[in-house]
Amino acid sequence: MKQIFKYYLISTTITFISCRSRFDSPASQKNLDYLVVDGFLNNSADSTIIHLSHTTPLIDDYYIDRVGELNAHLTIEDESGNIVYTFVPANNNGSYAVPGMSLDVNKKYRLRINTIDGNQYLSDDIQVKTNPAIDSVSWSRTDNGLTIYANTHDPLNNSKYYRWEYIETWDYSMYYLSELNYLESSNSFEPRDPDDLINHCWKTVHSKEILLASSDKLSRDIISQKPIRFIPLNSFELTHIYSILVQQYTLTTDAFEYYQLLKKISEETGSVFDSQPARLVGNIHCLTNQNEIVIGYMTATNLQSKRIFISNNEVAPWRENVYCEPIHLAPPDSFKYYFSTERPDGQTPPRYTPVSGVYNAYGELTAVRAGIPFCTDCFRRGGTNVKPDFWP
């Protein structure tokens, strides 16, 4: 499994620690290029995926990590320097994978990275943490919406520091079934093929929040009713069937403090462009260039996950409030204006989606019922009509 964070360089006063003890990032510096290391060592049969990218200037002083580091060589070595795992490219965007890992919890390991330009990077020693199972994923419905919770405990009292991510998926149907497909070349219509229907989709979204909790100050290692996701009342996600896959990680004390600070920076600045004094300490360092910044924190644990489904009838009444009044269009002059992607005003995509035809007694098309794409085309809401393998 892969953990992904978007690291933004917040202007003016954030300090990152790498090969030197301190680096003050000036807002006026135009050519910042930092290596970003995303991922964790997944001590299980599931895949470990590490993503390497670079912070890249967009405009002025705004930066975002979007450019993948290609053709790098990544290895995991033990405390004696022996290579125990070697990564292989997972795709062409800077991701590298190991199919499965079996790390000794009594040993420590390091991630070594050699990039194609000759730079070398090495993490600090990484302690392997054992991650207890998620006891349950629960939810409660109020007048304001629905909150999803995670519950876990470690009977050995060894975990104490936890982090969660989630992947949510929901299916949804449009208010109108589009039975017709518009043909621009002939300014006419044909029936949609069953494989070309656009009324039912599934959408998947990965969490962006940094979700943390600690039992360090408790007598027992128990996390109860940790809020994971709040869905406001009548939101689109729960109009039919909703599913959430909650993923749990355990952290060392240092890693927990790192993510606490990262959470504080991301939540208290208001936006990624506001300045916020902070000092973010990672555990990956450059070996060949002591002036280079490395962003990221490498951890090792076995991933625990649990999926639940929630249907609309379990949270009813729950209905999205959307105005979707259809229109009737008389042929043929108006069709190009309303349905074509090459409209005279230069605006795309089409203004309306054809829904169904209106025919006279002779079977001739006299008008077309249509609706705005937001109410007729599920792709316009970011979904896909491919049903997920895990869907009921």
C-alpha positions in Angstrom: 0.0 0.0 0.0 1.0 3.5 -0.5 0.9 6.6 1.7 0.8 9.9 0.0 1.1 13.4 1.3 1.2 16.7 -0.6 4.1 18.7 0.8 3.8 22.4 0.1 6.6 24.9 0.7 4.9 27.5 2.8 6.6 30.8 2.1 9.0 32.9 4.1 9.7 31.2 7.4 9.4 27.4 7.4 12.6 25.6 8.2 13.4 22.1 7.0 16.1 20.0 8.5 18.3 17.9 6.2 22.1 17.6 6.0 22.5 20.8 7.9 21.1 21.7 11.2 19.0 24.6 9.9 17.8 26.1 6.6 15.7 29.2 6.3 13.6 29.1 3.2 13.5 32.6 1.6 10.4 33.5 -0.3 12.5 35.2 -2.9 14.4 32.1 -3.9 13.1 31.1 -7.3 14.8 27.8 -8.1 13.9 25.6 -5.1 14.2 21.9 -6.0 13.7 19.6 -3.0 13.4 15.8 -3.1 10.2 14.6 -1.6 10.0 11.0 -0.3 6.5 9.6 0.1 5.7 6.2 1.6 6.4 3.7 4.4 7.9 0.3 4.8 4.9 -2.1 4.8 6.0 -5.1 6.9 3.4 -7.5 5.4 2.7 -9.5 2.2 1.2 -6.4 0.7 3.3 -4.1 -1.5 5.6 -1.3 -0.3 5.4 1.7 -2.6 7.8 4.7 -2.3 7.1 7.7 -4.5 9.9 10.2 -5.3 9.1 13.6 -6.6 10.5 17.1 -6.6 9.1 20.5 -5.5 8.7 22.5 -8.7 7.9 26.2 -9.2 4.5 26.9 -10.6 4.2 30.7 -10.5 6.1 33.3 -8.5 6.8 31.9 -5.1 4.3 29.0 -5.2 5.6 25.5 -5.2 4.1 22.0 -5.3 5.7 18.5 -5.6 4.6 17.2 -9.0 7.6 16.0 -10.9 8.5 12.3 -10.4 12.1 11.2 -9.9 12.7 8.6 -12.5 15.3 5.9 -12.9 16.4 6.0 -9.2 17.8 3.0 -7.3 16.2 2.3 -4.0 17.2 -0.4 -1.5 16.5 -1.4 2.1 19.5 -2.3 4.2 19.8 -3.6 7.7 21.9 -2.2 10.5 25.0 -3.9 9.1 24.6 -2.4 5.7 23.4 -5.6 4.0 20.8 -5.0 1.3 17.6 -6.9 2.2 15.2 -5.5 -0.4 15.6 -3.8 -3.8 12.8 -1.7 -5.3 11.7 -1.9 -8.9 9.9 0.9 -10.8 6.1 0.7 -10.3 5.2 3.1 -13.1 6.7 6.0 -15.0 5.9 8.7 -12.5 8.5 8.1 -9.8 7.0 5.2 -7.9 9.0 2.2 -6.8 7.8 -1.0 -5.3 8.7 -4.2 -3.3 5.9 -6.9 -3.6 6.1 -7.8 0.1 8.4 -7.4 3.2 9.2 -9.5 6.2 11.2 -7.2 8.5 12.6 -8.3 11.9 10.9 -6.2 14.6 14.1 -6.6 16.7 16.2 -4.9 14.0 16.4 -1.5 12.5 16.6 -0.7 8.8 17.5 2.2 6.5 16.2 3.4 3.1 19.0 4.2 0.6 18.2 6.2 -2.6 20.6 6.8 -5.5 19.3 9.1 -8.2 20.3 9.1 -11.8 22.1 12.4 -11.4 24.5 10.8 -8.9 23.0 12.1 -5.6 22.7 9.8 -2.7 20.2 9.8 0.2 20.0 7.8 3.4 17.4 7.6 6.1 18.1 7.3 9.8 17.7 3.9 11.4 14.0 2.9 11.1 12.4 1.0 14.0 9.8 -1.6 12.9 6.5 -1.1 14.8 3.9 -3.8 15.2 0.4 -2.5 14.3 -2.6 -3.9 16.2 -5.7 -4.7 14.2 -8.5 -2.2 13.9 -11.2 -3.3 16.3 -14.0 -1.7 14.4 -15.0 1.2 12.2 -18.3 2.7 13.4 -20.5 5.7 12.6 -23.2 7.9 14.1 -25.8 10.0 12.4 -26.9 13.4 13.8 -29.0 16.3 12.5 -25.8 17.8 11.0 -24.5 14.7 9.2 -22.6 11.5 9.7 -19.3 10.9 11.6 -17.1 7.8 11.0 -14.9 6.5 13.8 -11.9 4.1 14.2 -11.4 2.0 17.3 -8.3 0.0 18.2 -6.3 -1.3 21.1 -2.9 -2.9 21.8 -3.1 -5.4 24.7 0.7 -5.3 24.9 0.7 -1.5 25.4 3.5 -1.1 22.8 1.8 0.9 20.0 0.7 4.2 21.6 1.1 6.4 18.5 -1.3 6.0 15.6 -2.1 7.5 12.2 -5.0 6.8 9.9 -5.8 7.4 6.2 -8.9 6.4 4.3 -10.1 5.7 0.8 -13.8 6.4 0.2 -15.9 5.2 -2.7 -19.5 5.9 -3.4 -21.8 5.0 -6.3 -24.4 7.4 -7.6 -27.0 7.8 -10.3 -27.9 10.8 -12.3 -31.4 12.4 -12.1 -32.0 11.5 -15.8 -31.0 8.6 -17.9 -29.4 9.8 -21.2 -30.7 7.4 -23.8 -29.3 9.4 -26.8 -25.8 10.2 -28.0 -25.4 13.3 -30.1 -23.5 13.0 -33.4 -21.8 16.3 -34.2 -20.8 15.3 -37.7 -24.5 14.9 -38.8 -26.2 17.0 -36.2 -28.3 13.9 -35.3 -28.8 11.4 -32.5 -28.3 7.7 -32.0 -29.3 5.4 -29.1 -26.6 4.9 -26.5 -25.0 1.5 -26.3 -25.4 -0.2 -22.9 -21.6 0.2 -22.4 -21.9 3.9 -23.2 -24.4 4.8 -20.5 -23.4 7.8 -18.4 -26.1 7.7 -15.6 -24.4 5.5 -13.0 -20.8 5.9 -11.7 -18.5 5.2 -8.9 -16.1 7.8 -7.4 -13.1 7.2 -5.3 -11.3 9.8 -3.2 -8.2 9.5 -1.0 -8.0 11.3 2.3 -6.0 14.5 2.6 -6.2 15.1 6.4 -3.4 14.0 8.8 -5.3 11.9 11.3 -3.4 11.2 14.5 -4.1 9.9 18.1 -2.0 8.8 21.0 -2.7 6.7 24.1 0.7 7.6 25.6 -0.9 9.4 28.6 -3.5 6.7 29.2 -3.2 3.7 31.5 -4.1 1.4 28.6 -3.2 1.5 24.9 -6.8 2.1 23.7 -8.1 4.4 21.0 -11.8 4.7 21.2 -14.1 6.6 18.8 -11.4 8.4 16.9 -13.2 10.7 14.4 -12.0 9.8 10.9 -14.5 11.4 8.5 -17.4 13.8 8.8 -19.9 13.9 6.0 -22.3 16.9 6.2 -26.0 16.2 6.0 -27.4 15.6 2.5 -23.9 15.4 0.9 -23.6 13.7 -2.4 -21.5 10.8 -1.0 -24.5 9.1 0.8 -27.2 9.4 -1.8 -27.0 5.7 -2.6 -24.2 3.4 -1.2 -21.0 4.7 0.4 -17.9 2.7 1.4 -14.8 3.7 3.4 -11.6 1.8 3.7 -9.8 2.9 6.9 -6.1 2.3 7.0 -4.1 2.3 10.3 -0.4 2.8 10.9 1.6 2.9 14.1 4.4 5.4 14.6 7.5 5.9 16.7 7.5 8.9 19.0 9.7 10.9 16.7 7.5 10.1 13.7 4.4 11.1 15.6 5.9 14.4 16.5 6.8 15.0 12.8 3.3 14.3 11.7 1.9 16.5 14.5 3.9 19.4 13.2 3.0 18.7 9.6 -0.6 18.7 10.6 -0.2 22.0 12.5 1.4 23.6 9.5 -1.2 22.4 7.1 -4.2 23.3 9.2 -3.2 26.6 10.9 -1.8 28.5 7.9 -5.2 28.9 6.3 -3.7 28.2 2.9 -0.5 26.8 1.6 0.7 30.2 0.6 0.5 31.8 4.0 3.7 32.1 6.0 3.9 30.2 9.2 6.9 29.8 11.5 7.7 26.1 11.9 10.6 23.6 12.1 9.9 20.4 10.3 12.4 17.6 11.0 12.6 14.6 8.7 14.7 11.4 8.9 16.0 11.3 5.4 19.3 13.1 4.6 21.4 13.8 1.5 24.9 12.4 1.5 26.4 14.1 -1.6 25.2 17.6 -1.1 25.0 19.0 2.4 23.0 22.0 1.2 20.2 20.0 -0.2 16.8 19.7 1.5 15.0 16.3 1.7 11.3 16.3 2.6 9.7 13.2 4.1 9.7 10.8 7.1 10.2 7.1 6.6 8.5 4.6 9.0 8.0 0.9 9.1 4.9 -1.0 10.3 2.4 -3.5 9.1 -0.7 -1.9 7.6 -4.1 -2.7 9.1 -7.3 -1.8 7.3 -11.0 -2.3 7.6 -13.8 -1.5 5.1 -17.5 -0.7 5.9 -20.5 0.1 3.7 -23.3 2.5 4.5 -26.5 2.7 2.5 -28.8 5.6 2.0 -31.7 3.9 3.8 -29.6 3.6 6.9 -29.2 7.3 7.2 -32.5 8.5 5.8 -33.8 11.1 5.4 -30.8 12.0 3.3 -31.2 13.6 -0.1 -28.9 15.9 -2.1 -30.6 19.2 -2.9 -30.0 19.8 -6.6 -32.1 21.6 -9.2 -32.3 19.5 -12.3 -35.2 20.8 -14.4 -35.1 19.3 -17.9 -35.7 21.4 -21.1 -37.3 20.6 -24.4 -35.3 21.6 -27.6 -36.9 21.7 -31.0 -34.8 20.5 -33.9 -32.6 21.1 -35.6 -31.0 24.6 -35.4 -30.5 24.7 -31.7 -28.9 21.3 -31.4 -25.4 22.4 -32.3 -25.5 25.2 -29.8 -26.7 23.1 -26.9 -24.9 19.8 -27.6 -21.8 20.4 -29.7 -18.3 20.7 -28.2 -17.5 23.1 -31.0 -20.0 25.8 -30.2 -19.8 29.2 -31.9 -19.2 30.9 -28.5 -16.1 28.7 -28.0 -17.3 27.3 -24.7 -16.9 23.7 -23.9 -18.0 21.2 -22.8 -21.6 21.0 -24.1 -24.2 23.1 -22.4 -26.7 20.2 -22.2 -26.8 16.5 -22.5 -29.6 14.8 -24.6 -31.9 12.6 -22.5 -34.6 11.3 -24.8 -36.5 12.1 -28.0 -40.0 13.3 -28.5 -41.6 11.8 -31.7 -44.8 12.4 -33.6 -47.3 9.8 -34.8 -45.0 9.1 -37.9 -42.0 8.4 -35.7 -40.3 11.6 -36.6 -38.2 13.4 -34.0 -39.9 16.6 -33.1 -38.0 17.6 -30.0 -35.3 16.4 -27.6 -35.5 16.4 -23.8 -32.2 17.5 -22.3 -30.6 18.2 -19.0 -27.5 20.0 -17.7 -24.5 17.6 -17.6 -24.3 17.9 -13.8 -27.7 16.1 -13.7 -27.2 13.7 -16.6 -23.6 12.8 -17.0 -21.9 11.0 -14.1 -18.5 11.5 -15.5 -18.9 15.2 -15.0 -18.8 14.5 -11.3 -15.4 12.8 -11.4 -16.6 9.2 -11.5 -16.1 6.2 -13.7 -18.7 3.6 -14.9 -16.3 0.8 -14.0 -17.6 -1.1 -11.0 -14.9 -1.7 -8.3 -14.1 -5.3 -7.6 -15.1 -5.0 -3.9 -18.5 -3.5 -4.6 -21.5 -5.5 -3.5 
